[in-house]
Amino acid sequence: MKYSIRLLVVLFLVIGFNAYAQIPHPRETFGHEVGADYKLADYDQMLAYYDKLAASTDRVQMIEIGKSSMGRPIKLVFISSKENMKQLDKWKEISEKLSRAEITEEEARRLSKEGKAIVWFDGGMHATERAHAQMTSELMWKIASEESDEMKKIRDEVISLVVPVINPDGVDIVVDWYRKTLGTPFESSGPPVLYQKYVGHDNNRDWFMNNMQETKVITNVLYNEWYPQIVHNHHQTAPRWAMIFLPPFRSPVNPQIHPGITTSVNLVGTAMAQRFAMEKKPGVIANVGFSMFWNGGMRTAPYYHNQIGILTEVAQPTPTPTNYDPERKPENIRGLPSDGSEIFYPYPFEGGEVKFRDAVEYMITASMAILDLAADKKDEFLYNIYSMGRDAITNANGKGAFAYVIPKDQYNPSEAINLTNVLMQGGLKAHRATETFSVNGKNYEAGSIIFYGAQSFRPFLADLMEVQEYPDQFLYPGGPPQPPYDLAGWTLPIQMGVSVDRIEEDFVAKVDPINEKMTPDAGTVSGNARYGYVLSNKDNQSATAINRLQKAGYTVSQFTTDQDGIEAGSFLIRSKRGLNDKVKELSNDLGLDFSGITKRPTANYNELRKVKIGIYKSWQANMDEGWSRWMLEQFEFDLDTLHNEDIQSGNLSQYTAILFPDQRPAGIMNGNSARRAPEKFVGGIGKEGVAALDAYATAGGTIIFYDKASDFAIQQFKLPVKNVTAGIKPNDFFIPGSLVRMDVDNKNRLGLGMPSQVSASFNQSRAFKIDENAAGVMEVSKYAGEDILMSGWALGEETHLANTSAMVHVKRGSGDLVMFAFRPQFRGQSRGTYRMIFNSIFMGAEKNKNPLSDKK
């Protein structure tokens, strides 16, 4: 009998081993090895493989968590032991309890031992970094199928969460481009369009705003569902002559981040570097380029949620091999010696041929180092996320606010709702006052929003609500400033134009938790509308209402003067059958107030043609174009994309305004050279396009230019305006992505409905000076004369920016040129300056007649 039992055990083990040996390898679906030269799998092939993987083993489960911007499914894959996979809800609940840190110390200790480490991997975000979207299939196969002691321990102690492709649209765009250009001089180039429908590379700049569909669904998993302790975000732009960048990162560190996160990031980076060294994989570099100050990236937003965010940047983003001549090896890489004497680059890459497969293997090694460490230190990582959360709740450093209150009474109410939703999407808990309450003599109405500081994600709350003070950093003593990684200042209330009160003292208010995305309360519809309705333009959503009304066939005008209690900038909607019902619908949907009037106003107003905007789109893929398009779509503007030939044709009269997003003048004028792109995508608008634009404006059209595109307007139309920031050395003037104070002439046609002072998002942007005695040039806004910096970092602003023009309006024949010295729609964040865009657009739609002659 005992021999029969032994035989059964042996048979069971053999059958079990063979079962796991049958887990399919990606090569069987792709038709080639992952990382093979000149080969890329597309997303359909990847989806087919994910299905096969999930169906082949009880160690893998897969769900769809949402859709991409172009409607492709985004998959989340769970990998662990068979036993762990049966209890995913249990591990998820433990992770949430520890991350939220609202349990006792005793329970946290117990759950840390009982729970499993949650480790996140993703690929495919930056689609022209082609290897990581390919690599994740093999990484998942390896975790699920490998039978080494190390991997068995990993499966026992870790739940691996993998989003193999965050940006499936971009993967297919780039794969298609590579296949079409293979064998041509352009096979390693990027496509001439954005590889994310709206924002391209900026899909990794959207992780606190969550404007894009992809970031929304990922953020929900990270901060509202699974709360991983480690988040590994794969990228592929290593410094040249290095094979991979990994942590530790360079200074500065944002003081809102718990020091335990900074040291944990260093710990993980060191473990990765050690594994590379022992696997004899050279070229590992750290402490260059990337810092830990900015919020908003896939690996940086986790810091503010007490999660360990890891970025790796691997070499060789193309399947076309690259040869590095050993004779040309540089002495330094990003300032670090390449001879092996540098502590952050101790094992140099010596050159030779680098293949796509090398990138795949380096990514897998980095991921394995994280998994091994997470398995070994599982209890510690679980307890630490709890401990850091408790420090946040108890305000351990004594510097945090008791609460942030968003008063109900707001200049632009819809943006207060948007701010609340942005913070809640990022995992923060919000409450709504059910009764009036007072703090320090100030009354807050029922409906005011309260974000209490006593929550585990306090660092995220404080970082978005408070002013950033970026430290002065220079490349060397007396040298130029060292640019921050991405931005230096991004305070959301300042950008969005929302009033928020930081309150340090404890107070008591009757509140209800807000458990769902906020929508506006219904607005009011009042008065007799025998002549029509008046709608203020102060709320950004007024633009949505006007666009819907025009599409429904209603006549809309805009007031240009104050009179009869009507403020300039407000809209008049003429009465017509069905208008009452339409206005009630809009008021309920958008939270806007409409006031009926019985007779024609005496104030000046101009009827608006139906708005139609043309947006210039270069064949140099331009993120600001995508952001501009996305933003206007949110407010339901009618848009067309204009390529070079559309501008050159001169058939522009159908557009009430044409928009040129931020782009260098040479890019607009000349575009790609024949060396950089196939013939179809060569060139810019050229002289022919400039002539067509001039004719359009002279005949009455409106052209709007953002930031660098304003230089194009000044140069090509020979305007009596100068960009006074041009040519100034960074040592003398430097504002790298900060918020600066701007005064608005809200009596000017383009400033109507604006507060007198707002912030501008200044990212090495422009400042204008209007020539003396220039005719037909009006200043709409100017940078403040003092206290210019609102959040971030600035050098020389008092000397070079104070009182210079930030937005100018130039008459051109019967038409108009509008130039913003900055980006008024920057990344969908600077919502406080949206109305200046809308005013410019609606000005372009004016019928240019005297409304007082209206006999209707």
C-alpha positions in Angstrom: 0.0 0.0 0.0 2.8 2.5 0.9 4.4 1.9 -2.5 1.1 2.7 -4.2 0.8 5.9 -2.1 4.4 6.9 -3.1 3.6 6.2 -6.7 0.5 8.3 -6.5 2.5 11.2 -5.0 5.1 10.9 -7.7 2.5 10.8 -10.4 0.8 13.8 -8.8 4.0 15.8 -8.7 4.9 14.8 -12.3 1.4 15.7 -13.6 1.5 19.0 -11.6 5.0 19.9 -12.9 3.9 19.0 -16.5 0.8 21.1 -16.1 2.8 24.2 -15.2 5.3 23.3 -17.9 2.5 23.7 -20.4 2.1 27.4 -19.6 2.6 28.9 -23.1 5.6 31.1 -23.9 5.0 34.3 -25.7 7.1 33.2 -28.7 4.4 30.6 -29.5 1.9 33.4 -30.1 4.2 36.2 -31.4 6.0 33.9 -33.9 9.4 35.1 -32.6 11.4 35.5 -29.4 10.5 38.5 -27.3 13.1 41.1 -28.1 14.1 39.6 -31.4 15.9 41.9 -33.9 13.6 43.8 -36.2 10.4 42.2 -34.6 7.6 43.7 -32.7 4.3 42.1 -31.6 1.2 44.3 -31.9 -1.5 44.6 -29.3 -3.8 42.1 -30.8 -1.0 39.5 -30.6 -0.4 40.6 -27.0 -4.1 40.2 -26.1 -4.2 36.8 -27.6 -1.2 35.8 -25.5 -2.7 37.2 -22.3 -5.8 35.1 -22.9 -3.7 32.0 -23.4 -1.6 32.6 -20.3 -4.6 33.2 -18.1 -6.4 30.1 -19.4 -3.4 27.9 -19.0 -2.8 28.1 -15.2 -4.4 28.7 -11.9 -1.5 30.9 -11.0 -2.8 33.7 -13.2 -6.0 35.7 -13.4 -6.8 38.6 -15.7 -9.5 41.3 -15.6 -10.2 44.3 -17.8 -10.0 47.6 -15.8 -11.1 50.0 -18.5 -10.6 51.3 -22.0 -7.9 53.4 -23.6 -8.7 56.8 -25.2 -9.3 55.0 -28.5 -11.4 52.2 -27.0 -8.9 49.4 -26.6 -9.1 47.2 -23.5 -6.6 47.7 -20.7 -5.8 44.5 -18.8 -4.7 43.9 -15.3 -3.0 40.5 -14.6 -2.6 38.9 -11.2 0.1 36.3 -10.6 0.8 34.3 -7.5 0.6 30.8 -6.1 -2.4 28.7 -6.7 -3.3 29.0 -3.0 -2.9 32.8 -2.9 -5.0 33.2 -6.1 -8.0 31.7 -4.3 -7.9 34.5 -1.7 -7.2 37.6 -3.8 -10.0 39.5 -2.0 -8.4 38.8 1.3 -4.9 40.1 0.3 -6.6 43.2 -1.3 -8.4 43.9 2.0 -5.3 43.5 4.1 -3.4 45.8 1.8 -6.1 48.5 2.0 -6.3 48.3 5.8 -2.6 48.7 6.1 -2.3 51.5 3.6 -5.3 53.5 5.0 -3.7 53.0 8.5 -7.0 53.3 10.4 -6.4 50.2 12.5 -4.5 49.5 15.7 -0.8 48.8 16.0 -1.6 45.3 17.1 -3.8 44.6 14.2 -1.2 46.1 11.8 1.5 43.8 13.1 -0.7 40.8 12.7 -1.9 41.7 9.2 1.7 42.4 8.1 2.7 38.9 8.9 -0.5 37.4 7.5 -0.7 39.5 4.3 1.2 39.3 1.0 3.3 42.0 -0.5 1.6 43.7 -3.4 4.0 44.6 -6.2 3.0 46.5 -9.4 4.7 46.4 -12.8 3.6 48.1 -16.0 4.8 48.5 -19.5 4.0 50.3 -22.8 3.4 53.8 -21.4 5.8 55.6 -23.7 5.2 53.6 -26.8 8.4 54.7 -28.7 10.3 53.0 -25.8 9.3 49.8 -27.5 10.8 47.0 -25.4 8.8 47.2 -22.1 5.4 46.5 -23.8 7.0 43.4 -25.4 8.9 42.4 -22.2 5.9 42.2 -19.9 4.5 39.1 -21.6 7.8 37.2 -20.9 7.9 38.6 -17.3 4.4 37.3 -16.6 5.3 33.9 -18.1 8.5 33.7 -16.0 6.7 34.5 -12.7 3.9 32.0 -13.5 6.0 29.1 -14.8 9.5 29.1 -13.4 10.0 26.4 -10.7 13.2 27.8 -9.0 13.3 28.1 -5.2 13.4 31.8 -5.6 10.3 32.0 -7.7 8.4 29.6 -5.5 9.1 31.9 -2.6 8.0 34.9 -4.7 4.7 33.3 -5.6 4.2 32.4 -2.0 4.9 35.8 -0.5 4.0 38.3 -3.3 0.9 39.1 -5.4 2.2 40.5 -8.7 0.0 43.0 -10.4 0.9 43.6 -14.0 -0.6 46.0 -16.4 1.4 44.7 -19.4 0.4 47.7 -21.6 -0.8 51.0 -20.1 -1.0 52.7 -23.6 -2.3 50.1 -26.1 -3.2 52.8 -28.7 0.4 53.9 -28.7 1.8 50.4 -29.0 -0.2 49.8 -32.2 0.7 53.3 -33.6 4.4 52.7 -33.1 4.4 49.0 -34.2 2.6 50.0 -37.4 5.1 52.8 -38.0 8.1 50.5 -37.4 6.8 47.8 -39.7 6.0 50.4 -42.5 9.5 52.0 -42.2 11.5 48.8 -41.7 14.3 48.7 -44.2 14.2 52.5 -44.8 16.4 55.2 -43.2 13.4 56.0 -40.8 13.0 52.6 -39.2 14.2 53.8 -35.8 12.2 57.1 -35.9 9.1 57.8 -34.1 5.7 58.3 -35.8 4.7 61.8 -37.0 1.6 61.7 -34.7 1.1 61.5 -31.0 1.4 58.0 -29.6 -1.4 58.7 -27.2 -4.4 60.3 -28.9 -4.2 63.5 -26.9 -1.0 63.8 -25.0 1.7 61.5 -26.3 4.7 61.5 -24.0 2.7 63.6 -21.5 0.7 60.4 -20.5 3.4 60.2 -17.8 2.7 63.8 -16.7 -1.0 63.2 -15.8 -0.9 61.2 -12.6 -2.4 63.7 -10.1 -4.9 65.3 -12.5 -5.9 62.0 -14.2 -7.4 63.8 -17.2 -6.8 60.8 -19.5 -8.8 57.6 -19.5 -5.7 55.5 -19.1 -4.5 57.4 -16.0 -8.0 57.3 -14.5 -8.3 53.5 -14.5 -4.7 52.9 -13.3 -5.0 55.5 -10.5 -8.2 53.8 -9.3 -6.4 50.5 -8.9 -3.3 52.0 -7.2 -5.0 54.3 -4.7 -8.6 53.1 -4.3 -8.4 49.3 -4.7 -5.1 47.5 -4.3 -2.6 49.9 -2.7 0.7 48.2 -3.7 3.7 48.7 -1.6 6.0 48.9 -4.6 5.3 50.3 -8.0 7.8 49.6 -10.8 7.2 51.9 -13.9 9.3 50.6 -16.8 10.9 53.1 -19.2 13.6 53.2 -21.8 15.7 56.3 -22.2 18.9 55.4 -20.4 21.8 57.9 -20.7 23.8 57.2 -23.8 26.6 54.7 -23.1 24.8 53.3 -20.1 22.6 50.3 -20.2 20.1 51.2 -17.5 19.3 54.0 -15.1 17.9 53.1 -11.7 17.6 54.6 -8.2 18.9 56.2 -6.1 17.7 59.4 -7.7 19.4 62.8 -7.4 18.3 65.6 -5.1 16.1 67.4 -4.3 13.5 65.4 -2.4 10.1 66.9 -1.8 9.7 67.5 1.9 6.1 66.2 1.8 7.4 62.7 1.1 7.9 60.5 4.2 11.7 59.9 4.6 10.9 56.2 4.8 9.9 56.3 1.2 13.1 58.0 0.1 15.3 55.4 2.0 13.1 52.6 0.7 13.6 53.8 -2.9 17.3 53.8 -2.3 17.1 50.3 -0.8 15.3 48.9 -3.8 17.6 50.6 -6.3 20.6 49.1 -4.5 19.1 45.6 -4.6 18.6 46.0 -8.3 22.2 47.2 -8.9 23.6 44.3 -6.9 21.6 41.8 -8.9 22.9 43.3 -12.2 26.5 43.1 -10.9 26.2 39.5 -9.9 24.6 38.6 -13.3 27.5 40.3 -15.0 25.3 42.9 -16.6 27.3 46.2 -16.8 26.2 49.8 -17.5 24.1 50.4 -14.4 24.0 54.1 -13.5 22.2 56.0 -10.8 21.9 59.5 -9.2 21.6 61.4 -12.5 18.7 63.2 -14.2 15.7 62.2 -12.2 14.8 63.6 -8.8 12.1 63.0 -6.1 10.5 66.5 -6.0 7.8 66.6 -8.7 4.4 65.1 -8.2 2.5 63.8 -11.2 4.5 60.9 -12.8 3.6 57.3 -12.6 6.5 56.6 -10.3 6.3 59.9 -8.4 2.7 60.1 -7.4 3.1 56.8 -5.4 5.6 58.6 -3.1 2.8 60.8 -1.8 0.7 57.6 -1.0 3.5 56.0 1.0 4.3 53.7 -1.9 7.8 52.9 -3.2 7.8 54.3 -6.8 10.6 52.9 -8.9 11.6 54.1 -12.3 14.1 52.3 -14.6 15.3 53.6 -17.9 16.8 51.0 -20.1 18.9 51.4 -23.3 18.0 50.3 -26.8 14.4 51.3 -27.5 14.4 50.0 -31.1 14.5 46.5 -32.5 17.2 47.7 -34.9 20.6 46.9 -33.2 23.0 49.7 -32.2 26.8 49.5 -32.2 28.8 51.4 -29.7 32.4 51.7 -30.8 34.6 50.9 -27.8 37.2 53.4 -29.1 34.6 56.2 -28.7 33.6 55.4 -25.1 33.3 58.8 -23.3 35.2 59.6 -20.1 32.1 60.8 -18.4 28.4 59.9 -18.5 26.1 62.7 -17.2 29.1 64.0 -15.3 30.0 60.6 -13.7 33.4 59.0 -14.6 33.1 55.9 -16.8 36.2 54.1 -15.6 34.6 52.2 -12.7 35.7 54.7 -10.0 32.2 56.2 -9.5 30.1 54.8 -6.7 26.9 55.3 -8.8 28.5 53.8 -11.9 30.9 51.1 -10.7 30.5 48.6 -13.5 30.8 50.5 -16.8 29.5 49.5 -20.2 32.5 49.1 -22.5 30.7 49.2 -25.9 29.9 46.7 -28.6 26.6 45.7 -30.3 23.4 46.2 -28.2 20.3 44.3 -29.2 16.6 44.7 -28.4 16.8 41.5 -26.5 19.4 43.1 -24.2 16.8 45.6 -23.2 14.2 42.9 -22.4 16.7 41.0 -20.3 17.7 44.1 -18.3 14.1 44.9 -17.6 13.4 41.3 -16.4 16.5 41.4 -14.1 15.4 44.7 -12.6 11.9 43.3 -12.0 13.2 40.1 -10.5 15.4 42.1 -8.1 12.2 43.8 -6.8 10.3 40.6 -6.5 13.1 38.9 -4.6 13.4 41.8 -2.2 9.6 42.0 -1.7 9.4 38.3 -0.9 12.3 38.6 1.6 11.1 41.7 3.3 7.3 41.2 2.9 6.4 41.8 6.5 8.5 44.9 6.7 7.1 46.5 3.5 3.6 45.8 4.7 4.1 47.2 8.1 6.1 50.2 6.9 3.2 51.4 4.6 1.0 51.3 7.7 3.6 53.1 9.9 4.0 55.9 7.4 0.2 56.2 7.1 -0.1 56.5 10.8 2.5 59.2 10.9 0.4 61.1 8.3 -2.8 60.7 10.3 -1.2 61.7 13.6 0.7 64.6 12.0 3.9 63.2 13.4 6.1 66.1 12.2 3.6 68.7 13.5 3.6 70.6 10.3 0.4 69.5 8.7 -2.9 71.4 8.6 -6.0 70.2 10.5 -8.0 70.6 7.3 -8.4 72.3 3.9 -11.8 73.9 3.3 -13.2 74.6 -0.1 -15.9 77.2 0.5 -19.2 76.7 -1.3 -19.1 80.3 -2.6 -16.6 80.2 -5.5 -15.9 82.6 -8.4 -15.9 79.6 -10.8 -18.0 76.9 -9.0 -17.4 74.1 -11.5 -13.7 74.1 -10.9 -14.2 73.7 -7.1 -16.0 70.5 -8.0 -13.3 69.5 -10.4 -10.6 70.0 -7.7 -12.6 67.9 -5.3 -12.9 65.1 -7.8 -9.2 65.3 -8.7 -8.2 64.8 -5.0 -10.8 62.0 -4.5 -9.6 60.2 -7.6 -6.2 60.1 -6.1 -7.5 58.3 -3.0 -8.2 61.2 -0.7 -11.2 61.3 1.6 -13.6 64.3 1.3 -16.5 65.5 3.4 -19.3 67.9 2.8 -20.7 70.2 5.5 -24.4 69.6 6.1 -24.7 72.8 8.2 -23.0 76.2 8.4 -20.0 76.2 10.6 -17.4 78.8 11.7 -13.7 78.9 12.1 -11.8 81.9 13.4 -14.8 84.1 12.9 -15.3 83.0 9.2 -18.6 81.3 8.3 -18.7 78.5 5.9 -22.0 77.5 4.2 -23.5 74.1 4.1 -22.1 72.4 1.0 -18.5 73.5 1.7 -16.0 70.7 1.1 -13.6 69.6 3.8 -10.5 67.6 3.3 -9.2 66.7 6.8 -5.5 66.3 7.2 -5.8 63.2 9.4 -5.6 60.7 6.6 -2.8 58.4 5.5 -2.4 60.1 2.1 -1.8 63.5 3.8 1.4 64.0 1.7 -0.6 63.9 -1.5 -3.2 66.3 -0.1 -0.7 68.8 1.2 1.5 68.7 -1.9 -1.4 69.5 -4.2 -3.0 72.1 -1.9 0.1 74.0 -0.7 2.7 76.2 -2.4 5.9 74.5 -3.6 9.2 76.1 -2.7 11.8 74.6 -5.0 15.4 75.0 -3.6 18.0 76.9 -5.6 20.2 74.4 -7.4 23.1 75.1 -9.7 25.2 72.8 -11.9 28.3 74.1 -10.1 29.1 77.1 -7.9 28.6 80.2 -10.1 27.2 78.1 -12.9 23.8 78.0 -14.5 20.7 76.6 -12.7 20.1 72.9 -12.8 16.7 72.4 -14.2 14.2 70.5 -12.1 12.9 67.2 -13.3 9.7 68.4 -15.1 8.1 71.2 -12.9 9.0 73.2 -9.9 5.5 74.4 -8.9 2.0 73.0 -9.5 -0.3 74.0 -6.6 -3.8 73.1 -7.8 -6.0 75.7 -6.2 -3.8 78.4 -7.6 -3.8 76.9 -11.1 -7.5 76.1 -11.1 -8.7 79.4 -9.7 -10.3 77.8 -6.6 -10.4 79.4 -3.2 -9.2 77.1 -0.5 -8.5 77.8 3.2 -5.8 76.0 5.0 -6.9 75.7 8.7 -4.5 74.7 11.4 -6.8 74.9 14.4 -9.1 72.0 15.2 -12.8 72.8 14.5 -16.1 70.9 14.6 -18.5 70.7 11.7 -21.4 68.5 10.9 -20.4 66.6 7.7 -21.2 63.7 5.5 -18.6 61.7 3.7 -18.5 62.1 -0.1 -18.4 58.6 -1.5 -19.0 59.2 -5.2 -17.7 61.5 -7.9 -19.2 65.0 -7.4 -21.5 66.5 -9.9 -22.8 70.1 -9.7 -26.0 71.0 -7.8 -28.7 72.1 -10.1 -28.5 75.8 -11.0 -31.4 78.2 -11.0 -33.6 79.4 -13.8 -35.4 82.7 -12.8 -37.4 85.5 -14.3 -39.6 86.0 -17.3 -37.7 85.1 -20.5 -39.9 86.8 -23.0 -36.9 88.3 -24.7 -34.3 85.7 -23.7 -32.0 84.4 -21.0 -28.7 85.9 -19.6 -25.9 83.5 -18.6 -22.7 84.7 -16.8 -19.4 83.6 -18.4 -17.6 83.4 -15.1 -17.9 79.6 -14.8 -15.9 77.7 -17.3 -18.9 75.5 -18.0 -20.7 78.4 -19.5 -18.7 77.6 -22.7 -20.2 74.1 -22.7 -23.7 75.6 -22.4 -23.1 78.0 -25.3 -21.8 75.3 -27.6 -24.8 73.1 -26.8 -27.2 76.0 -27.4 -25.6 76.9 -30.7 -25.7 73.2 -31.9 -29.4 73.2 -31.0 -30.0 76.2 -33.2 -30.4 79.0 -30.7 -29.1 82.5 -31.3 -26.4 83.5 -28.8 -24.8 86.9 -28.3 -22.1 88.2 -25.9 -22.2 91.4 -23.9 -19.2 93.7 -24.3 -20.3 96.4 -21.7 -21.9 96.4 -18.2 -25.4 97.7 -18.0 -28.8 97.0 -16.4 -27.2 94.6 -13.9 -25.7 92.5 -16.6 -21.9 92.1 -16.5 -19.8 92.3 -19.6 -18.9 88.9 -20.9 -22.3 87.4 -20.1 -24.2 85.7 -22.9 -27.7 86.5 -24.2 -29.7 83.6 -25.6 -32.7 84.8 -27.6 -36.1 83.2 -26.9 -37.3 80.6 -29.3 -39.6 77.6 -29.1 -38.2 75.0 -26.7 -35.6 77.3 -25.1 -37.2 77.1 -21.6 -36.8 73.3 -21.5 -33.3 73.5 -23.0 -32.2 76.0 -20.4 -33.6 73.9 -17.5 -31.7 70.9 -18.9 -28.5 72.9 -19.0 -29.0 74.4 -15.6 -29.5 70.9 -14.1 -26.7 69.3 -15.9 -24.0 72.0 -15.6 -25.1 73.7 -12.4 -25.4 77.1 -14.1 -27.8 80.0 -13.3 -29.9 81.5 -16.1 -31.8 84.8 -15.7 -34.8 85.6 -17.9 -35.3 89.1 -19.3 -38.4 90.5 -20.9 -36.9 93.2 -23.3 -33.9 93.9 -25.3 -31.0 95.1 -23.1 -29.5 98.5 -23.7 -26.0 97.1 -23.1 -23.8 96.5 -26.1 -23.7 92.9 -27.3 -22.6 91.1 -30.4 -24.3 88.1 -32.0 -22.0 85.1 -32.4 -21.8 83.0 -35.5 -21.7 79.3 -34.9 -18.2 78.5 -33.5 -15.9 76.4 -35.5 -12.2 76.1 -34.6 -9.3 74.9 -36.7 -6.2 73.6 -34.7 -2.9 73.5 -36.5 -1.3 70.1 -36.3 2.3 69.7 -37.4 3.9 66.5 -38.6 6.2 67.0 -35.7 4.1 65.3 -33.1 3.2 68.1 -30.7 1.9 67.4 -27.2 0.6 70.9 -26.7 -1.6 70.4 -29.8 -3.0 67.3 -28.2 -3.7 69.0 -24.9 -5.3 71.9 -26.8 -7.6 69.6 -28.7 -8.5 67.6 -25.6 -9.3 70.7 -23.5 -11.6 72.2 -26.2 -13.3 68.8 -26.6 -14.2 68.8 -22.9 -16.2 72.0 -23.5 -17.7 70.6 -26.7 -16.3 73.0 -29.2 -16.6 72.1 -32.9 -13.0 71.4 -34.0 -11.1 70.6 -37.2 -7.4 69.5 -37.5 -5.4 71.6 -39.9 -2.3 70.1 -41.5 0.2 72.1 -43.6 -1.7 71.6 -46.8 -5.0 72.7 -45.1 -3.4 76.0 -44.1 -1.7 76.5 -47.5 -5.0 75.9 -49.4 -6.3 79.2 -48.1 -9.8 77.7 -47.5 -10.0 79.0 -44.0 -13.1 81.2 -44.0 -15.2 78.5 -42.5 -13.3 78.9 -39.2 -14.3 81.5 -36.6 -10.8 81.0 -35.0 -7.6 79.2 -35.8 -5.4 78.0 -33.0 -1.6 77.5 -33.0 -0.5 75.6 -29.9 2.9 76.0 -28.3 5.5 75.1 -30.9 8.9 76.5 -32.0 8.6 78.9 -35.0 10.9 76.7 -37.1 8.7 73.7 -36.5 5.7 75.6 -37.7 7.4 77.2 -40.7 9.7 74.4 -41.9 8.6 71.2 -40.1 10.6 68.0 -40.6 13.5 67.9 -42.9 13.9 65.2 -45.6 16.5 63.5 -43.4 14.1 63.0 -40.5 10.9 61.8 -42.1 9.4 60.3 -45.2 8.4 62.7 -47.9 4.7 62.9 -47.0 5.7 64.2 -43.6 8.3 66.8 -44.6 7.9 70.5 -44.4 5.9 73.1 -42.5 3.3 75.7 -43.6 6.0 77.7 -45.4 5.6 81.2 -47.0 2.4 80.0 -48.8 0.8 79.2 -45.4 1.9 82.5 -43.9 0.2 84.3 -46.8 -3.0 82.3 -46.4 -3.1 83.1 -42.6 -2.5 86.8 -43.2 -5.3 86.9 -45.8 -7.6 85.1 -43.4 -6.9 87.5 -40.5 -7.0 90.6 -42.7 -10.4 89.6 -43.9 -11.8 89.3 -40.4 -10.5 86.0 -39.0 -9.0 85.4 -35.5 -5.7 83.5 -35.0 -4.7 82.5 -31.4 -1.1 81.6 -30.6 0.3 79.9 -27.4 3.7 80.5 -25.9 6.5 79.7 -28.5 4.0 80.0 -31.4 3.7 83.7 -30.5 7.3 84.1 -31.6 6.2 82.7 -35.0 3.4 85.4 -35.2 5.8 88.2 -34.2 8.4 87.1 -36.8 6.1 86.3 -39.7 3.6 89.1 -39.4 6.3 91.6 -38.3 4.3 92.7 -35.3 5.2 95.7 -33.1 5.8 93.4 -30.2 9.0 91.9 -28.7 9.6 88.8 -26.7 11.8 90.3 -23.9 12.9 87.0 -22.5 14.7 85.9 -25.6 18.4 85.6 -25.3 18.6 86.1 -21.5 21.1 83.7 -19.9 19.7 81.2 -17.4 21.9 82.6 -14.7 20.0 85.9 -15.0 16.5 84.7 -15.7 15.1 81.2 -15.1 11.6 80.0 -14.4 11.3 76.3 -15.1 7.7 75.3 -14.8 6.3 77.5 -12.0 3.2 79.5 -11.3 3.5 83.3 -11.6 1.2 86.1 -10.7 -0.7 87.8 -13.5 -2.9 90.9 -13.6 -5.8 90.8 -16.0 -7.6 93.8 -17.5 -11.1 92.4 -17.0 -12.6 95.3 -18.8 -10.8 94.3 -22.0 -12.9 92.2 -24.4 -10.6 89.2 -23.9 -10.5 89.5 -20.1 -14.2 89.7 -19.5 -15.5 87.5 -16.7 -11.9 87.0 -15.3 -10.8 87.9 -11.8 -8.3 90.8 -11.7 -5.5 88.5 -10.7 -4.7 84.9 -11.6 -1.8 82.6 -12.1 0.0 81.8 -15.3 1.8 78.5 -15.9 5.3 79.7 -16.9 7.6 77.1 -18.3 10.6 79.0 -19.7 7.9 80.9 -21.5 7.6 84.4 -23.0 7.0 88.0 -21.9 6.1 90.8 -24.3 6.9 94.4 -24.7 4.7 96.5 -27.0 6.5 99.0 -29.2 5.9 102.6 -28.3 3.2 104.3 -30.5 2.2 100.9 -31.9 -1.3 101.1 -33.3 -4.0 98.4 -32.8 -2.1 96.6 -30.1 -3.8 96.0 -26.7 -2.4 94.5 -23.5 -5.0 92.0 -22.1 -2.9 90.9 -19.1 0.6 91.5 -17.6 2.8 89.8 -15.2 2.6 91.3 -11.7 4.9 94.1 -10.6 5.8 92.4 -7.3 5.4 89.0 -5.5 5.5 87.4 -9.0 6.3 83.9 -8.0 3.3 82.0 -6.6 4.6 78.5 -6.5 7.9 76.9 -7.7 11.2 78.5 -8.5 12.2 81.7 -10.2 15.4 83.6 -10.8 15.5 87.2 -12.0 11.7 87.5 -12.3 11.6 90.9 -10.6 14.1 92.3 -13.2 12.9 90.6 -16.4 9.3 89.7 -15.9 7.7 92.4 -13.7 5.0 94.4 -15.5 5.7 92.9 -18.9 2.8 91.8 -21.1 1.5 88.2 -20.7 -1.3 88.4 -23.3 -1.7 90.8 -26.2 -4.4 91.4 -28.8 -3.2 92.8 -32.2 -5.7 94.1 -34.8 -4.8 92.7 -38.3 -7.0 94.4 -40.9 -10.5 93.4 -40.0 -9.3 90.5 -37.9 -7.4 89.7 -34.8 -4.2 88.1 -33.7 -4.2 86.9 -30.0 -0.9 86.0 -28.4 -0.5 84.2 -25.1 3.0 84.4 -23.7 2.4 81.2 -21.8 0.3 78.1 -22.2 -3.1 78.9 -20.8 -4.3 75.3 -21.0 -1.2 73.7 -19.7 -1.7 69.9 -19.3 -5.4 70.5 -18.5 -4.3 71.9 -15.1 -4.3 75.7 -15.5 -8.1 76.0 -15.6 -8.1 79.5 -14.1 -7.0 80.9 -17.5 -9.4 78.9 -19.7 -11.8 81.8 -20.0 -9.2 83.9 -21.7 -9.1 81.2 -24.4 -12.9 81.1 -24.6 -13.2 84.9 -24.8 -10.7 84.8 -27.8 -12.7 82.1 -29.5 -16.0 83.9 -29.0 -14.6 87.2 -30.2 -13.7 85.4 -33.4 -17.3 84.4 -33.8 -18.7 87.9 -33.6 -20.8 89.0 -36.6 -19.3 92.5 -36.3 -22.6 94.4 -36.4 -24.2 96.9 -34.1 -26.7 94.9 -32.0 -28.6 98.0 -31.2 -29.8 98.1 -34.8 -31.5 94.7 -34.2 -35.2 95.2 -35.0 -36.2 91.7 -34.0 
